[in-house]
Amino acid sequence: MPLVACPHCSRQISDAAPACPHCGRPNPAAPPAPYSPAPGAPSAAKSGTPVWLIVLLVAGGGLVLVVFLGIVAAIAIPRFSSVSKEAKNMEAETVLKQLHTLQESHRLRHDAYAADLSQLEGWTTPPARYFEFGVSAATDSTFCLEAAPTAEGVSSGLEPRSMDQTRTLYEEAGCAAPAADAGS
């Protein structure tokens, strides 16, 4: 082993000695000491948990999250679409009920139902987004009010609606095949 002078006290020491035995200061000429963890600290090699297993668990957890979110979306999206369509159909039902009331008022004054919406006192075209309204048939004793989907209504999957003098709501034009009783 070659000897070198300690840069701190100038005494001769081994070049492999980590510190000067005379002054106790570190030897800059000594090779670096191999890594050894502090006593009691686990090392990667001794922990028993390989790094690849940790990476796999983290990636698997992300995959589980994606699958969970996919399941939630599969349940929520169709339900939302159904509720949204029902809400859009309520636009037709609400206006058809108003038209029914105006038709009954017209019949009391004129002994017949109006054949055109412009003949109904108090009627103003509503700011409807999904339906356009009209009268498809009217006599002294019967009428059929119609709600036809606009272009936006058709793209939303809406179907025509109609209502007759008995206040029955139909899920198609022409007051045929009742869908539900619209009530009073």
C-alpha positions, 0 to 999 in steps of 0.5 A, spaced: 500 500 500 502 506 498 503 512 503 500 519 502 501 525 506 495 527 510 492 534 507 490 536 514 496 534 519 502 532 514 503 525 517 504 519 512 497 515 512 495 509 507 492 511 501 486 506 502 485 509 510 478 512 510 481 517 515 487 519 518 489 515 524 492 521 527 488 527 526 481 523 525 479 527 519 477 524 512 482 522 507 480 525 500 485 520 497 481 514 500 476 510 495 469 511 496 466 506 501 461 501 499 453 503 500 450 500 506 444 502 509 443 504 516 442 499 521 435 497 522 433 500 515 430 495 510 434 495 503 431 494 496 434 487 496 432 485 503 425 488 503 422 482 500 418 486 495 421 487 488 420 493 485 416 490 479 411 488 484 410 495 486 409 497 479 404 492 478 400 494 484 400 501 482 398 500 475 393 495 477 390 500 481 389 505 475 386 499 471 381 498 477 379 505 477 378 505 469 374 499 470 370 502 475 369 509 472 367 505 465 361 501 469 359 508 473 358 511 466 355 505 463 349 505 468 349 513 468 349 515 461 343 511 459 339 513 465 341 521 463 339 520 456 332 517 458 331 523 463 333 528 458 328 525 453 322 525 458 324 532 460 324 534 452 317 531 451 314 535 457 315 541 453 309 538 448 305 536 454 305 542 457 303 546 451 298 541 449 294 542 455 294 550 454 292 549 447 286 544 450 284 549 455 284 555 450 280 550 445 275 549 450 274 556 452 273 557 444 268 552 444 264 555 449 264 562 446 263 559 438 259 553 439 265 549 435 273 548 436 278 552 432 281 549 426 287 553 427 291 556 432 290 563 430 283 563 432 284 561 439 284 567 444 290 568 448 294 564 444 301 566 442 306 561 439 311 559 445 318 559 445 318 552 444 325 548 442 323 541 441 316 542 438 311 546 433 304 546 435 298 546 430 291 543 430 290 537 425 282 536 426 277 540 429 269 540 428 263 542 433 265 536 438 272 534 437 279 536 435 286 533 435 292 538 437 299 536 434 306 537 437 311 535 431 318 535 433 322 540 430 329 539 427 332 539 434 327 535 437 328 529 431 335 529 433 334 528 440 330 522 438 323 525 440 316 523 437 310 527 435 305 527 440 297 529 440 291 531 444 284 530 443 278 533 446 278 528 452 285 531 454 288 524 452 295 524 450 298 520 445 305 518 443 304 519 436 300 524 431 293 524 429 290 522 436 291 515 436 294 509 440 293 513 447 300 513 451 298 516 458 292 520 461 294 527 461 290 528 467 287 535 469 
